[in-house]
Amino acid sequence: MGIFTTYIETKIKIISVNKDIVEIVVTKQECDGGFALGKEITRTTLLKIGEEKTI
C-alpha cells in the first residue's frame, strides 16, 4: 500500500502584462490519496506571448 500525491486544483492569476511579457502566478492545491491536505504550492513566472513553460 503506497501513498500517492495528486493535484486536484490549479489556479492561474495574471499579475501584469508589459509589451509581450506576462507575469503569472500558478497555485496548485494538493491532495493525498483523495484527502485534501490543504497544502498549496505557488510559483511565479514570466512568459512571453505564445511561450509554454512547465513550472
N, C-alpha and C positions, 0 to 999 in steps of 0.2 A: 504494500500500500504506500503510494507516494503522495507527496504534497506538490501541487502544481499551482502556478500563478498565471492569471489571465487578466487582461484589461477589459473592463466592461463599458467604459465610457471615455470618450476623448472629446475635449473642448478645444476649439481654436479661436483665439482672440487676436484681431488685428490691432496693433498698438499705434503704428504710424506708417505713412507712405511718403517717401521722398524720391521724387523722379521715378526711377524704375526699381527702387529697393523698398521692400515691405518688411517691417518688423512684426513678428508674430510671437504669441505665447501659446504653447501647447500644454494642456493639463490632462493627465490620464488618471482616472480613478481606478485603483487596484482592488481586485478581489482574489480570494484564495479558496479553491475548492468549492466555489459557489457562495461563499460567505464574504460579504464586503468587509474589508479591513479598515476602511476609512483613510487609507494611505493615498496621498496624491503625489504624483511626480510631475513637476513643472519644468519646462525647458523654454528658453527664449532664443530665437534665432533670427537672422536676416536672410531674406530670399530676394533674388532678382525675379522680375516678372518672367514666368514660364519655367523657372528652375524647380527641380524636385530635390528634396533632401530628406534623409531619414534621421530622425533625432530621438 
